[in-house]
Amino acid sequence: MIGTGKRRSRNARAVVTGAGSGIGQAFAIELAHRGGQVVCSDIDLAAAQRTVDIIVDQGGAAVALHCDVSDLAAVQSLADQATEWFGAAPTLVVNNAGVGAGGALIGDAPIDDWRWTLGINLWGPIHGCHVFAPILREAGHGGIINVSSAASFGAAPRMSAYNVSKAGVLSLSETLAAELAGTGVNVSVLCPTLVKTNIFEAGRIDRQASRAGAALMRAIGMSPRKVARITLDAHDRGSLYVMPQVDAKVGWEIKRHAPRSYTRALGLLERFGPLQDTPTPDGPAATRPASAPTRG
């Protein structure tokens, strides 16, 4: 049976949001390599189509669909169109669409940046789970992968909206995993640090910080393809938390065992040390918000 058992990523009927680039594109291509049919969703339909072209050129099956994940009606339409294209209900959903943001202290960061970031990074996965979880629960098998970030527990200063959005995705995933326990539907939440994506170019991030962050990402970031492979393999094993890099795992353990010391040290480093002018995992530590198009 498609998408059942411990190999949910094999031969899946998969829906991937934000599939036009980065981690979303990598998920879509890897799922196709594993024999799946893939709906590549993005707010940039042309970008989604480029991912589809890659998959089709490699002998896979995929279709591009437009979706703004911040709009519940659009996500419901995505589910309907995907089901029609598959000829059956989806078996795997990757809620990946997201944007980067950072730069100002709480109280200084524009409320519009909060609304923009939470609308995509948090409400996108909420809408995805709201629409797709009942479908998978009724089927009694399948999986949901929510893309969060090490920022969900990292608490880096000047990244408040981004941190909060990703922390919400982490909590959403934990709650959904509890609700779906014993149903045959597995939930995984991906919490990476630096990944070689376009997050610095596509977010509301200062140009100078974007250049520095992009350089650091090129130097030490993990490839999206590797992140996708690790995540799908972990999902097949039934893992809830997926942290593909060592620094994410170390940060997670320190935060769990010494939260007060961790937070104080991070704040002092940001204020007086090297973190004041250097990028942090998944985004900038000290940047000014700049307008950018919504990615979904």
N, C-alpha and C positions, 0 to 999 in steps of 0.2 A: 504493500500500500504506500502511496506517495507521501513522503514527509513524516512517517510514523517512526516509532521506536527511538533508538539512540542515534539515528542518522538523519535527523530532521533537515540537515542542510543538503542532503542528497536528493536529487530529483524533486526538488521543492517547487511549489507554485508560489513564487516569492514576490513580494511588493517591497521596493526599496525607495524611501523618500530621500531627496537631495542626491539623486543618483547621477547628476550631471558632472560631478567632479569629486576629487578627494576620496574620502573613506566610503562615501555612498557609491561612487563609481566602482571602487575596488570590490565592495560587497557584491554589486550586480554582476561584475565579470566573474568573480570567483564562484558565485552561485550557479552561473551558466556553465562554468567548467565542471561543476559537480552534477551536471545533468538537469538543472532546473530551467523552468520557464520563468522569465523575469519581467515584471512591470517596473520600468525605470521612470520614476516620478521626479519632477523638479519644477520649480516656478519658472525656470528658464527652459522652455521646451526644446530649443535648439541644442542646448547642452545635453539634455536627456537623450535626444536623438543621436548625438555623437557617441554616447555610451552604447546605445542600441546598435549603431553601425559597427562598433568594435566587436560586440558579441556576435552579431550576425556574420561578420567577416570570418569569425573563428568557428562558425558552424553552429552557433547557439540560437535560441529562440527568445526574443525580447520585443517589447513594445514601449514607446515613449508616451507618457501621459502628463499633462500639465496639472499641477496641484500647488496651491498656497496652503501650507499646513496650518497656518494661523487661523484659517477659516474652516469651521466644522463642516459646513455644507460641502465645501470642496473635498474634504477628506472622505465624507460619505459617498460623494460622487466617484472618487477614486476607487473605493471599495466596490461599488457597483460596476464600474467599467472594467476593473480587474477581474471580477467574477465572470463577467460576460466574455472577456478575452480568453480566460483560462477554460471556460466551460464548466467550472466548478469553483468552490470556495478556495481562497488562498490558504496555504499551509504554513507560511513563514512571512513575518512582517518585520522589516528593519526600519525603525523610526530613527532616521539619521539626520534629517535636515536641520541645519543650525547655522548660527552666525557668531562672529567674535565681537566683543565689545570691552572697553576698559578705558581708564585714564584719569578719572576724577574720584575724589573722596565722596563718601556718602554725605549727601547734603549739597554737594556741588555738582554731581552728575545730573544732567538734565533728566527730568521725569520721562520725557519722550524716549530717551535711550533705554530706560527701564521697560517701558511699554513695548518698544520694538524688540528688545532682546527676549523678554519673557513671552511675548506673543509667538515667537518662532521657536526658541529653544525649549520652552516649557509647555506652552499650550499646543505646540505641534505634537509632541509625544502624548500629551493628555488626549488630544483628539484622536490620534492613532490608536491608542489603547481603548478609548471609549467606543470606537467604531469596530475595531477588529477583534478585541478580546471576546465579545459575545459570539462572534462567528466561529472562532477557534474553540471556545468552550463547548459550543453546541456540537462541533465535529468530534471533539474528544481527543484531538491530537494536534500537533504542530508547535509553533514557537513564536515568541516575540523577542526581538533584540532592540533595546533602547540604547542609543548612543549618548552617554553622559561624558564625563571628563574627570581627570584627577582634580580639577578645580572644584568639583562637587564636595570635596572634603579638604582641599588645600587652603582655603581661606586667604588667598593672596590679596593684600590691600590694593585698592584702586581697580578692582575687578568685580565690584559688588554685584552688579546686575548679572554678569556672566556666571559668577559663583552661585548666586541664588538660583538661577535658572537650571544649572546643572545639578545642584543639590536637590532640587525638586524632582528632576528626572531620576536620580538615585532613589529617593524615597518612593516615588511612583512605582518604580520597578520592584522594590522590596515588597510594597503592599500588594501589587498585582501578583507577584510570585506566591505570596501567602494565600491570596484568594483563589489561585489556580492550582494549588497543591492537590495532587491526587486526581486531576482531571485529564492528564495526558498532555497538557500544554506546558511547555517549559518557558521560563522568562530568564533572560540574561541582560545585564547592564554593563556596557563597555565604558571603562574609565582610563583612557590613555593620557600620557603626557604629550610630548612633542611628536607630531605626525606630519609628514611632508604633504601638506595640503595648501589651499589658497586662503586659509582663514585670515591671514594678515592683510591680504589684498581685498577680501570681500567683506570685512567687518568695519565697524566704526572705530578706527584705530589711527592714531597719528602717523603721518607718512614716515617720519624719521624712525619711530619705534617699529613701524612695519618693516622697514629695510633691515633693521638690526634683528628683529625677530625672524624674518625670512632667512637671514644668513645663518642664524643659530639653528634653525630648523633644517636647513640644507646640510649642516655639519653633523648634527647628532640625532635628527629626527628619524623615526622608524617609517618605513614605506607603508603607504595605505594598504598595499597588497598583503604585506605580512600581517598587519593588524587585522585585516579581514579574515585571513586564514586562521590565525590564532583564535579569533573570536568564534568563528563558526565551529572549529574543532572543540572549543570549550563548551559551546552551546550544545553540541552533540553529546558531550559527556554529562550534561545536566547542570553545568555551573551557573550560579547566579551572578557572581562578581567576576569580571574579566579585566585584568590589569596586565596588559601585554609587556610593559617595561618595568625594569627593576626599580627605578626611582619612584614609580607610582606605588609599588608594593611597600617600599620602605616608608614613604610618606604616610600611607594608610596605617601602618603599624605604629609609627611614632604618634600620629594623631590620636589613635585609639588608646594608647597606654599613657600618654602624657599630654592631654589636650591643652591644659592651661599653659604649660611651659612652651609647647609648640607654637601656640598662637602669639604669646608674648614675644618669643624670639623672632618670629616672622615679622611682626610689626616693627620691632626695633631694627631689624636688618633693612626693612623697606625704608625706614626713616633716616637711618644713619649709615647704612652699609651699601654694598654693591647692588642690592636689589632695587635701589632707588632708580636706576637708569637701565636696567636690563630686563628683557622679556622673561616671563614666567611661563610654566606649562600651559599650552593652549591659548595664550594671550599675553598682552603686554602688562608690565607692572606699573608703568607710569606713562600714560599716553593721554592725548586729548581726543575726545570723540570727534569723528568726521563722518559725514553722510555717506551711505553706501546702499546699494540696492538690496532688497530682501532676497535671501536665497532660500529655496525650499524644494 
